[in-house]
Amino acid sequence: QLDRIIIHQQVELLEAILGTETSSKYEIKNHLGQRVYFAVEENDCFDRNLCSPIRSFTIRIADNLGREVITVNRPLRCNSCWFPCFLQEV
């Protein structure tokens, strides 16, 4: 049972050095700092670097045994990332 979670994004060395975005990875921890879940964002390089704040993505959350427990999808809600016309939904 979790009454509180802490989400910690893992920063990739390439991302820190070059300033480009890579696929995000997160550790989801309990209030004691123990990892209970691990999350990975899936999308392509174009979306991450050109449509960053409104990009589409899928986040897969797995437990410590690697079993997927949650999948979060956010589709792009406009025809072009250059002209966003809708609020994004998850």
ABEGO torsion letter per residue (X at the ends): XBABBBBBBBBBAAAAAAGBBBBBBBBBBBAAGBBABBBBBBBBAAAAAAAAAABBBBBBBBBAAGBBABBBBBBBABABAABBABBBBX
